[in-house]
Amino acid sequence: MDDLYDEFGNFIGEEVESEEASEAGVDAGDYVYDDASEGAGGAQGQELMELDEGPSNAVILHEDKQYYPTAEQVYGTEVETRVEEEDAQPLTQPIIAPVEQKKFNIEEADLPPVFFEREFMTDLMNFPEHIRNVAFAGHLHHGKTAFADMLVMETHDISDRLERRVGRKRDEQLRYTDIHITERERGLSVKSAPMTMVLQSSKGKSHLVNFIDTPGHVNFVDEVAAAFRLVDGVCLVVDVVEGVQVNTEQIIRHAVLEDIPLTLIINKFDRLILELKLPPKDAYFKLKHVVEEVNSVIADTVPLTAASKRISPEKGNVLFACTDMGWCFTLPSFAKMYTDTYGDIDPEEFAIRLWGDVFYNPKKRNFTRKGTEERSARSFVHFVLEPIYKLFTHSISDSPAELRPVLASLGITLKPSQYKADAKEILRLVCEQFFGPSTGFVDMIVRHVPSPADGAERMLERYYTGPTDSRVAASMKSCDQDGPLVVHVTKLYNASDAKSFYSFGRVLSGTARPGMQVRVLGEGYSLDDEEDMAMATVAEVFIAETRYNIPTDGVPAGNMVLLSGIDKSIVKSATVVAPKFDDNEDAYVFRPVTHFTESVLKIAVEPINPSELPKMLDGLRKINKSYPLIRTKVEESGEHIILGTGELYMDCVLHDLRKLYADMDLKVSDPVTRFCETVVETSATKCYAITPNKKNKITMVAEQLEKGISTDIESGAVKIRDPVRKTAKFFEEKHGWDKLAARSIWAFGPDDQGPNILQDDTLPTEVDKKLLNTVKESIKQGFSWASREGPLCEEPIRNTKFRITDVALASEAISRGGGQIIPTSRRACYSSFLMASPRLMEPVYSVSVTGPEDSYMEVYNVLARRRGHVLSDGPVAGTPLYRVNGLLPVIDSFGFETDLRIRTQGSSMVSMVFDSWNIVPGDPLDREQVLRPLEQASTQGTARDFVLKTRRRKGLSEDVSVRTFLEPEFYQSLMESGLLGDM
């Protein structure tokens, strides 16, 4: 007995023979889980878990019994399984979560009914002469989306659905092209919205109209620029009361400089009568003033060709509209109403006499140029305004009994129930019948906007980088739908779940079909550098209709198109071409979109939960695609920076980042701005830098560029890629440079359109030019690096010319490689820059405030407190409004609009748009300026304050010194000569 146990009482006796049979899950094959009997004589109710081997009377412990199969038995030995002892899933989370369908856009459940055949619309696409591509553009709340709604109501059978709306929704406007969450909540357009529809002209001829409704807020002009690239004409929408505002001016200038035909829609006509209560004679002068405001902006922009671009109602390129009431007319369409009633009148001849200083004498029934005769009135007032005023007066003030015969005389009939509606509704119904559909609008764009075939030449000359005499270019000019495929994409729209993007562009040649293999050429693509190219397959092809997309088997040349499946490699814009052209012809891209503002507002973002960083980066990539002018980058300190145009813009970007694209919580820094660095004098001495191997020496001088040069470079008036003679001629003629200096320009920096110049000022007698040309590219790279990140606070350099005055090079090629020359060239730039009185530049907003006359003093006060100042102020002609224009530094503009609105009880409308770069007062290197924490810096200490805070934010050393970049012995000699002082 004692032999069976050890001294600790543990059993050490003989092993039981049947013990291995009691071990759990010895062999997976021992268990049968099939209810079906095996063979003919098998028992029907064979038990699960039955043991095949081992004696039936073996004792099996409770913990060794196997009631359920193991994971290995269920899934097989190849499948890796994991068993967790503890349930880590919270109770709030379901074990099997339902599939979540996220929708961020308003969409039609099905194709809504329309008053034209959709097959007819797709057939019309094959006839470029019957197609018009236009963009609606204008200032905020001037009625672009409302005008689009008017066209939607004419073509879409959705009035029954709108009548069923109840509560708050009933009073809301349709706003069919506003489909984004933020657009619905804020009541303004944030994204451009394309639509295609069939509209009839006054002659009953159908035309296919592709229009893009663009945002009116100054912060979203990047959407306008992207839309302008694809269209052949612009419909400028102007509120008759407010007139030409800041954004309207920007749009006119951009359209005129890009040579896009312009037509004018004077909207909110009813405000003249119901709100301003102007008599007909005064209303005419108010309308004329609006037309002349537009013409004066055109004349200021292009004085030489202003006469041909002039707009005027008698030309037929001005439309009068009231989108609330759903009507519009041009002078020819109004004249046609008279000819339909009175017969033999030539509408064209009559329309010419309906504007300007043409008077009608009802006694003699004739037109004269002089209004001296008794009872004679301006023809526009007599034939157009007075009938409209009478129509409004009767509809609003007459009782149903009095109104019925008046309407009957005009051929207008209303249902008895409609007479019981309120005055505004009766007026809308009357105007709807009196003016009819918007045939005047169609007539105007057909006459004054070129068809895609006629407009293609302008697009090629201005934006195409390839030769215009090639076979592909010829196919684009003729809108050949059988030619090679070329699609110019300028905008990406997110799908309703915000996980993928549709590419929106214009088919210039060929036919875009689903399933096609295409080459997607990015903005950086060229024949020398084919890196920015990707092969892709077009998944689906749609006709864009904003709230719904019509799938189609092909969209021919001359039309707008929405493509899915090719967005992976597109960031902002792209050129989509066939995989191979005939005769192996080279593919060229369209230039990137030219924007008429800059992104100057800067914020840093980081995820609250650090593990969500990849999610945020993916969100930033999608944001970059969604907003044309947004820029994202990573600073040296590791901060993720977003650059945008203004506060509202940033608010929408962050909303999309948090809710749509990343679905996460973010930490956002206080907003700051981009800065630039410049010089105001010439370097005090020639500054040299020696390469690390001590065998090469580069000497430079920095000086300020003459006024206007940086603007010319940035606007593309002069290009460094042009032949040397052409570039030199420009500088000789426009800026008075001598021939030698003009021909020795090496580069613009930091890129081909950068506002800095690198110039070779060495003499052939002193420097071996052949040897110098071997390191030219390296010196240019060093200059580009230096001008991208200046020495003050690593912000771009601006308005500076660097002259290379001397270069000493090693004779062996190995001693003057890029590794030696590039950083040395950069140091030479930095030291010469710091010796030329460096200054900091900040962006400045142009501010326009429109409000009641008694509030303008508040604008003066608020601007003065924020380092801003007023440029001009005065009343808006023919209205009780007052407008103040001024300048305000961007860094002091945060909260300006809120501040002003609080002080003026919300009555002021503020527009802020980037204007220019101004030098910040004070010397950024002046160490005598004392900066105290939590105290505003003095005027002369502002630049130093900005530089130190920016360096601190970027994680750079506290101060900047020339000593860092100068050669030690050179620095010592300068100190001894007293040139440096305390620097």
Rosetta blueprint (number, residue, H / E / L):
1 M L
2 D H
3 D H
4 L H
5 Y E
6 D L
7 E L
8 F L
9 G L
10 N L
11 F E
12 I L
13 G L
14 E L
15 E L
16 V L
17 E H
18 S H
19 E H
20 E H
21 A H
22 S H
23 E L
24 A L
25 G L
26 V L
27 D L
28 A H
29 G H
30 D H
31 Y L
32 V L
33 Y L
34 D L
35 D L
36 A L
37 S L
38 E L
39 G L
40 A L
41 G L
42 G L
43 A L
44 Q L
45 G L
46 Q L
47 E L
48 L L
49 M L
50 E L
51 L L
52 D L
53 E L
54 G L
55 P L
56 S L
57 N L
58 A L
59 V L
60 I L
61 L L
62 H H
63 E H
64 D H
65 K L
66 Q L
67 Y L
68 Y L
69 P L
70 T L
71 A H
72 E H
73 Q H
74 V H
75 Y H
76 G L
77 T L
78 E L
79 V L
80 E L
81 T L
82 R L
83 V L
84 E L
85 E L
86 E L
87 D L
88 A L
89 Q L
90 P L
91 L L
92 T L
93 Q L
94 P L
95 I L
96 I L
97 A L
98 P L
99 V L
100 E L
101 Q L
102 K L
103 K L
104 F L
105 N E
106 I L
107 E L
108 E L
109 A L
110 D L
111 L L
112 P L
113 P L
114 V E
115 F L
116 F L
117 E L
118 R H
119 E H
120 F H
121 M H
122 T H
123 D H
124 L H
125 M L
126 N L
127 F L
128 P H
129 E H
130 H H
131 I E
132 R E
133 N E
134 V E
135 A E
136 F E
137 A E
138 G E
139 H L
140 L L
141 H L
142 H L
143 G L
144 K H
145 T H
146 A H
147 F H
148 A H
149 D H
150 M H
151 L H
152 V H
153 M H
154 E H
155 T H
156 H E
157 D L
158 I L
159 S H
160 D H
161 R H
162 L H
163 E H
164 R L
165 R L
166 V L
167 G L
168 R H
169 K H
170 R H
171 D H
172 E L
173 Q L
174 L L
175 R L
176 Y L
177 T L
178 D L
179 I L
180 H E
181 I H
182 T H
183 E H
184 R H
185 E H
186 R H
187 G L
188 L L
189 S L
190 V L
191 K L
192 S L
193 A E
194 P E
195 M E
196 T E
197 M E
198 V E
199 L E
200 Q E
201 S L
202 S L
203 K L
204 G L
205 K L
206 S E
207 H E
208 L E
209 V E
210 N E
211 F E
212 I E
213 D E
214 T L
215 P L
216 G L
217 H L
218 V H
219 N H
220 F H
221 V H
222 D H
223 E H
224 V H
225 A H
226 A H
227 A H
228 F H
229 R L
230 L L
231 V L
232 D L
233 G E
234 V E
235 C E
236 L E
237 V E
238 V E
239 D E
240 V L
241 V L
242 E L
243 G L
244 V L
245 Q L
246 V H
247 N H
248 T H
249 E H
250 Q H
251 I H
252 I H
253 R H
254 H H
255 A H
256 V H
257 L H
258 E L
259 D L
260 I L
261 P L
262 L E
263 T E
264 L E
265 I E
266 I E
267 N E
268 K L
269 F L
270 D H
271 R H
272 L H
273 I H
274 L H
275 E H
276 L L
277 K L
278 L L
279 P L
280 P H
281 K H
282 D H
283 A H
284 Y H
285 F H
286 K H
287 L H
288 K H
289 H H
290 V H
291 V H
292 E H
293 E H
294 V H
295 N H
296 S H
297 V H
298 I H
299 A H
300 D H
301 T H
302 V L
303 P L
304 L L
305 T L
306 A H
307 A H
308 S H
309 K H
310 R L
311 I L
312 S L
313 P H
314 E H
315 K H
316 G L
317 N L
318 V E
319 L E
320 F E
321 A E
322 C E
323 T L
324 D L
325 M L
326 G L
327 W E
328 C E
329 F E
330 T L
331 L H
332 P H
333 S H
334 F H
335 A H
336 K H
337 M H
338 Y H
339 T H
340 D H
341 T H
342 Y H
343 G L
344 D L
345 I L
346 D L
347 P H
348 E H
349 E H
350 F H
351 A H
352 I H
353 R L
354 L L
355 W L
356 G L
357 D L
358 V L
359 F E
360 Y E
361 N E
362 P L
363 K L
364 K L
365 R L
366 N E
367 F E
368 T E
369 R L
370 K L
371 G L
372 T L
373 E L
374 E L
375 R L
376 S L
377 A E
378 R E
379 S H
380 F H
381 V H
382 H H
383 F H
384 V H
385 L H
386 E H
387 P H
388 I H
389 Y H
390 K H
391 L H
392 F H
393 T H
394 H H
395 S H
396 I H
397 S H
398 D L
399 S L
400 P H
401 A H
402 E H
403 L H
404 R H
405 P H
406 V H
407 L H
408 A H
409 S H
410 L L
411 G L
412 I L
413 T L
414 L L
415 K L
416 P H
417 S H
418 Q H
419 Y H
420 K H
421 A L
422 D L
423 A H
424 K H
425 E H
426 I H
427 L H
428 R H
429 L H
430 V H
431 C H
432 E H
433 Q H
434 F H
435 F H
436 G L
437 P L
438 S L
439 T H
440 G H
441 F H
442 V H
443 D H
444 M H
445 I H
446 V H
447 R H
448 H H
449 V L
450 P L
451 S L
452 P H
453 A H
454 D H
455 G H
456 A H
457 E H
458 R H
459 M H
460 L H
461 E H
462 R H
463 Y H
464 Y E
465 T L
466 G L
467 P L
468 T L
469 D L
470 S L
471 R H
472 V H
473 A H
474 A H
475 S H
476 M H
477 K H
478 S L
479 C L
480 D L
481 Q L
482 D L
483 G L
484 P L
485 L L
486 V E
487 V E
488 H E
489 V E
490 T E
491 K E
492 L E
493 Y E
494 N E
495 A L
496 S L
497 D L
498 A L
499 K L
500 S L
501 F E
502 Y E
503 S E
504 F E
505 G E
506 R E
507 V E
508 L E
509 S E
510 G L
511 T E
512 A E
513 R L
514 P L
515 G L
516 M L
517 Q E
518 V E
519 R E
520 V E
521 L E
522 G L
523 E L
524 G L
525 Y L
526 S L
527 L L
528 D L
529 D L
530 E L
531 E L
532 D L
533 M E
534 A E
535 M E
536 A E
537 T E
538 V L
539 A L
540 E E
541 V E
542 F E
543 I E
544 A E
545 E L
546 T L
547 R L
548 Y L
549 N E
550 I E
551 P E
552 T L
553 D L
554 G L
555 V E
556 P E
557 A L
558 G L
559 N L
560 M E
561 V E
562 L E
563 L E
564 S E
565 G L
566 I L
567 D L
568 K L
569 S L
570 I L
571 V L
572 K L
573 S L
574 A E
575 T E
576 V E
577 V E
578 A L
579 P L
580 K L
581 F L
582 D H
583 D H
584 N H
585 E L
586 D L
587 A L
588 Y L
589 V L
590 F E
591 R L
592 P L
593 V L
594 T L
595 H L
596 F L
597 T L
598 E L
599 S L
600 V L
601 L E
602 K E
603 I E
604 A E
605 V E
606 E E
607 P E
608 I L
609 N L
610 P H
611 S H
612 E H
613 L H
614 P H
615 K H
616 M H
617 L H
618 D H
619 G H
620 L H
621 R H
622 K H
623 I H
624 N H
625 K H
626 S H
627 Y L
628 P L
629 L L
630 I L
631 R E
632 T E
633 K E
634 V E
635 E L
636 E L
637 S L
638 G L
639 E L
640 H E
641 I E
642 I E
643 L E
644 G E
645 T L
646 G L
647 E H
648 L H
649 Y H
650 M H
651 D H
652 C H
653 V H
654 L H
655 H H
656 D H
657 L H
658 R H
659 K H
660 L H
661 Y H
662 A L
663 D L
664 M L
665 D L
666 L E
667 K E
668 V E
669 S L
670 D L
671 P L
672 V E
673 T E
674 R L
675 F L
676 C E
677 E E
678 T E
679 V E
680 V L
681 E L
682 T L
683 S L
684 A L
685 T L
686 K L
687 C E
688 Y E
689 A E
690 I E
691 T L
692 P L
693 N L
694 K L
695 K L
696 N L
697 K E
698 I E
699 T E
700 M E
701 V E
702 A E
703 E E
704 Q E
705 L L
706 E L
707 K L
708 G L
709 I H
710 S H
711 T H
712 D H
713 I H
714 E H
715 S H
716 G L
717 A L
718 V L
719 K L
720 I L
721 R L
722 D L
723 P L
724 V H
725 R H
726 K H
727 T H
728 A H
729 K H
730 F H
731 F H
732 E H
733 E H
734 K H
735 H H
736 G L
737 W L
738 D L
739 K H
740 L H
741 A H
742 A H
743 R H
744 S L
745 I E
746 W E
747 A E
748 F E
749 G E
750 P L
751 D L
752 D L
753 Q L
754 G L
755 P L
756 N E
757 I E
758 L E
759 Q E
760 D E
761 D L
762 T L
763 L L
764 P L
765 T L
766 E L
767 V L
768 D L
769 K H
770 K H
771 L H
772 L H
773 N H
774 T H
775 V L
776 K H
777 E H
778 S H
779 I H
780 K H
781 Q H
782 G H
783 F H
784 S H
785 W H
786 A H
787 S H
788 R H
789 E L
790 G L
791 P L
792 L L
793 C L
794 E L
795 E L
796 P L
797 I E
798 R L
799 N L
800 T E
801 K E
802 F E
803 R E
804 I E
805 T E
806 D E
807 V E
808 A E
809 L L
810 A L
811 S L
812 E L
813 A H
814 I H
815 S H
816 R H
817 G L
818 G H
819 G H
820 Q H
821 I H
822 I H
823 P H
824 T H
825 S H
826 R H
827 R H
828 A H
829 C H
830 Y H
831 S H
832 S H
833 F H
834 L H
835 M L
836 A L
837 S L
838 P E
839 R E
840 L E
841 M E
842 E E
843 P E
844 V E
845 Y E
846 S E
847 V E
848 S E
849 V E
850 T E
851 G E
852 P E
853 E H
854 D H
855 S H
856 Y H
857 M H
858 E H
859 V H
860 Y H
861 N H
862 V H
863 L H
864 A H
865 R H
866 R L
867 R L
868 G L
869 H E
870 V E
871 L E
872 S E
873 D E
874 G E
875 P E
876 V L
877 A L
878 G L
879 T L
880 P L
881 L E
882 Y E
883 R E
884 V E
885 N E
886 G E
887 L E
888 L E
889 P E
890 V H
891 I H
892 D H
893 S L
894 F L
895 G L
896 F H
897 E H
898 T H
899 D H
900 L H
901 R H
902 I H
903 R H
904 T L
905 Q L
906 G L
907 S L
908 S L
909 M E
910 V E
911 S E
912 M E
913 V E
914 F E
915 D E
916 S E
917 W E
918 N E
919 I E
920 V L
921 P L
922 G L
923 D L
924 P L
925 L L
926 D L
927 R L
928 E L
929 Q L
930 V L
931 L L
932 R L
933 P L
934 L L
935 E L
936 Q L
937 A L
938 S L
939 T H
940 Q H
941 G H
942 T H
943 A H
944 R H
945 D H
946 F H
947 V H
948 L H
949 K H
950 T H
951 R H
952 R H
953 R H
954 K L
955 G L
956 L L
957 S L
958 E L
959 D L
960 V L
961 S L
962 V H
963 R H
964 T H
965 F L
966 L L
967 E L
968 P H
969 E H
970 F H
971 Y H
972 Q H
973 S H
974 L H
975 M H
976 E H
977 S H
978 G L
979 L L
980 L L
981 G L
982 D L
983 M L
